[in-house]
Amino acid sequence: MPEPLVPSTRDQLAKRPDVTQLATPIDKAIAYGCNAPNPHNTQAWKLRNTSALQTVLYVDKARLLPVTDPPARQIHIGCGCFIETLSAGASTMGFETAVETFPEGTYGLSEAGKKPVARITLTPAAESQPDELADYIYARQSNRRPSPGGAPVSDQQFAEIAKCVRESDVQVIGINDRARMEPLLAIFDQAMTIEVQTRHLWEESRVWTRFSERERAEKRDGLSLPQAGTVGRTLPLREWYLKHGDIRRWNGKPALNASLKVFRAGVASTQGLLLLKTATNTQQDWIKAGRAYARASLAAARLGLQMHPFSQVLQEYPEMTDLQRQFNDLMGVTGEEKIQMAVRLGKGPTPYYSYRRNEESLVTAGK
């Protein structure tokens, strides 16, 4: 098994919640869950602990992405990622995780944050056997840096990732044939171009971007240039040029072209595509897709692979409608089916290790 790109202990302690400093099993499990992938790194998770072994998860309405994620589909996928990562972490403490999704029923967007996404309960495991993917919670990272030349992701690697996904309602699709990938990669490029060059869409990314390491350490959330793949001497120059998110510079041609250049370098280096598909597109499907994606990304980390989401073409804003129709035609998506996630997969250089908020900032104690 290849060695994953494991972050330094210093990075883990500085940038992620410290499980060892927490008292109750549910707080420790939540701290593991905080490492989950999530859209724009908004960490739109709000929790209410009801006991030392139970918590109730809500969407944090203040952390929605209303422009690029109008139905909050991706936000709920992020909740599914949180649940699955929490479950894997809890297994290392000898607990099984019971999850009741939407205990008060599914809800409309106006009720997001008021009705719970899930009730999560820990129970002592009959056999204290940690989840096989738990060791990769801290190694798993999105990586938008270009992958160096190398072999495509193999059929066997795709099969190993798919085997780790427990959600039977989520189909795992692996593509490593270059001829089949090329038209999809062209669509991912076009989709990102639409988002970057449409001011009100790209503004949502500006609001969530942290423009210095100091700001990243203070806010512990959001996007950044190094997370997008800008490294080396170019990074301080670009951050200086953007003047902490000056709106005119952010939307100027030099900045837009630089963002697209970094993105396109990643697209061109794609070694494989992995997509998650559901037969319907309900809130339950979003949670299942998130749980599947968390496991797929942990399984990829175990193989020494990393993921870079191509989410733009999947989003539900009007400017993406025509291109999404082309994408769905290429993928054979019909009726109520939905591709919930699409990512490039490959071996890349060490990515920037992103921050997460501390567990106590997500949790409200008491019934």
N, C-alpha and C positions, 0 to 999 in steps of 0.2 A: 504494500500500500504506500503511495507517495506521501511525503511529509507535507502537511498543510502549511500555509504561510501564517504561522502563529504570531500574534502581536506580542510585544514585550510585556513583561509583568508591570513595568512602569506605566505603559500605555493603558493596560487593563485597569490598574488602580486609579489612574488619573481621569480616565474617560468613561468608565463604566461603574455602575453601582457595586459596592463592596458587600457581597453576600455575608461575609463573616461578621460584619458589624451589626447585623439585624437579629432581633430576638426570636420572632415567631416563625414557624415553618411557612406560613402563607406570605409573610413579608420577604423571606428568603426566596421563595418561588417567584414572587413578583419581580424581584431584583434580577433573577435569571431571565424572565420574560422581557425585561427592558432592552435586552440585546437583540430583539427581533428586528428584521427588516420592516420598513414602513414607508409610505409615500412621502417624499420631500423631507424625510426624517422629522415629521411634525410630532411623532409620538402622541397621537391623538387618543390616548388611553387615560381613563379616569376610573379609579377603583374605590369601592367602599367595603372595607373589611367588616365582616359580621362575626368572626371568631378567629382564633389562632390558626384555623384550618380552612377558612372559607372567605372568599371575596366575591364581589359582584362587579363586573366590568361594564363600563359605559363608554360611549364615544365622548371625547372632549370636544364639545361644539365650538370652542374657541380656536380649535386647531384643524378645522375643516379646510378643504381646498375648493371653494364653491365655483371658481372659474374653470379650472381644468378637470375637476371631478364633480360635476353638478349633482349626480345622484348619491355621492359619497360611497360609490362602489369600492374604489381603491382604499379609502379609509377603513372600510369594513374588512377588506382583505388584510390590511395591516393589523386589525384586531385578531383575525384568525392566525396570523403569524405570531402575535403575542401569546395567544393561548397555547399554541403548539410548542413554542420555545419555553414557556413557563412549565409545561408538562414534562418536557425533556429534562429541564433543570431539577424539577421536583423529584424525578426518579433517582437522581444521585443522592437524595436524602432519605430514600426508602419509602417514597410515597407514590401512590397511584393518583391520577387526576380524573375526577368525574366532572364533565362539562355539560351543563344544561343551557343550550343556546336559546336566546330570546324567551326567557321564562315568563315574560308578560306579553308575549306575542311579537311578531314583526311589526314594524312601524313606518310611518311616513317620515320624510326629511324633517318636518317641523318638530317631531318627537325625539330626534336624535339627541342623546345626552340626557333625556328624561326617562326613557325606558331602557332597561339593561340589554346589553348584547349577550351576556352570558353570566351564569352563576357557576363559580369554579370551586370545587371542594376537594381537599386532599384527604386521602385515607391511607393508613399504613398498608404497604404492599404485602401480599401473602408471601411472595418471594422477592427479596431485596436485590433485584437485578436492574441496574441502570439501563436506560435507553441506549441503544447502540450508537446513537448520534450525539449523545450528551457531551462527549468530549470535544465537540466541534462548535459549541455555542460561541466561544470567544474567537475562534479561528474564522468563522463565517463572516465574510464581508462582501459587499458589492464592490466591484472593481471596474471602473470606467476607463482605466488606462489601456492602451492597445496591447494585445497579446503578441509576443514575438512569434516569428515563423515557427511552425511546428505541425505535427500531425493533427488531422481533424479529430474531434471527439468521436470515440469509437462506438459502435453499436453496443458493445459490452458495457461501456461506461454509462450509456443511456439506460440500459437495462438495469444496472445496479442502482441508479438514481430512482427509476420508476418503481423498483421493488421496495424502496423505503417509504414510498407514499402510501399512506393507509386509507386515504379517502377514495373509496371505490367509485364515487360519483364524479371524480375528477380524472379526466383522461390526460396522460402524460405523452406528449408528442416530441420525439427527437428527430432533428434533421441535420445530417452531416454531408449530404450531397451538394456540391458547390453549385451545380446547375439549378437545383431546386431552391437553394438559398438566395441566389443573386436577385431574382425579382422581389423577394421579401425584403432583402437588405435595401434595395432601392426605395421601397415603400417606407421603411423605417427612417431613411434619410429624408424623404419628402415630408414625413410627419413631423420630424424634429424641426425642419425648416419652417413649416407652417407655424409651429408653436413659438419659435424664436422670433420670427418676423411679424407676428401678430401682437401688437403692443399690449393689449389688455390681458392676453394669455401669459406673455413673458413677464409681465409685472408681478404676477403671483410668485414666480420664482425669485424675482428681485427681493420681494418682501421677506421671503424665507431664506435668503442667502446671508451668511455671516462672513464679513469681509476681512477678518484678521484672526489670528490664533487667539488673541485676547478675547475677542467677541465670541468665538466658538467656545472657549472655556467658561465664559460667563453665562451664556444662554444654554449651552449643552444640547442644542437641537439644530434643525435646519440643514440647509445645503451649504456648499462652499466650493470655491474653485479647486482646491486639492481633491475634494470628493468627486468632482467632475472629471478629474484626470490631469489637471494642470500641476506640474511639478518643476523642481529645479529652479534655475534663475528666472524663469518666466513667471513664476508664481508671485513673488513680491512686486514685480513690475506691473503685472495685471491688476493686483489688488490696489497698488498705489494709483494706477490710472483710473480705477473705478471710484475713487474717493468715497469709500464706505457706502457705495450704492447710489451715487449721484444719478438721478433718473435720466438725465440727458446723456451722460456717458454710457450708462447701462444699455440704452437704446440706440447709441451711435453705431455706425457701420463697423468701426474697428472692433468694438466689443462683440457685436453680433457675429461677425466673421470669425473672430477668435473662438467663440463658443462652438460654432459649427465645425470649425477645423478640428478641434479636439474630439468632438463627437464622431466625426467622419473617420478619423484615424482609428477609433475603436471599432466602428462598423466594418471597415476594410479588413480588420484583423480577425474577424469572426471565425472561430474554429468549429462552431456548432450552434444550433438554435434549439431551445427547449421552450415548448408552449404548453399551457394548461388550459384545457377545454371542458366546459360543462354543457349538459344537454339543455339546461334552462339558465335563467339569469336572475335568480331570486336572492334575497338577503342571505338565506341559508347557503346558497351556492357560493356567495362571496366569502363567508366564513370558512367553508370547506376548501375553497381555492387557496385562502391564506394559510390554512393548516398544511395543505399539500405543498405550497411554495416554501414554507419554512423547512419542511422535511427534505424537499428536493435540494434546497440550498445548503443544508447541513450535510446531506449525502455528497453533494458536489465538493464541499470543503474536504470531506474525508478522502476524496479522490485527487485532491490537490488542484481542483478546478474552482473557478469563481464565476459569478454571474453579473451581468450588466443588463438591467431591465430596459426594454424598448416599449415604454408604456404609452407613448403619445398617440399612436394609431388606434389604440383600444379605447381612448377616452371619448366621452359622450357630448362634447361641445359641437356647435353647428359647423364650425370651420373644418372639422375632421370628417364630416359625414360622407362625402364623396370618396375620399381616400380609404376610409374604413370599409366602404362597400367593395372597393377593389381588393382590399386585403382579404375580406371574408370570402370573396369569389375564389381567390387563389387558394385559400385554405379549406374550401368546401364547406363553409359555415352556412347553415340554413336554419330557417324557422327561429325558434327561441334559443338556439345554441349561442354560446359566447366564448371566445378566447379570452380568458381572464388575465393571463400573464404571458408575456413573450420576452425571452431574455437571450442574449448571446452567452455562450459558455466557452471557457477556454482557460489556458494557463497564462497568467499575466505576471508582471512585476508586482512587488509589494505595494498594495494600495494604501492610501491615507486611512487611518483608523478614526472613525467618526465618534463623536460624543453621544452619550445618552444622559437624560436627566436622572437624578437620584430617585430611588424608590419612594422616599417620603414626600416628594413633590407631586406624586401621582395619587396618593392614597389619603382617603378620609376615614378615620377610625370610627367605630361605633355602628350600631344598628340603625 
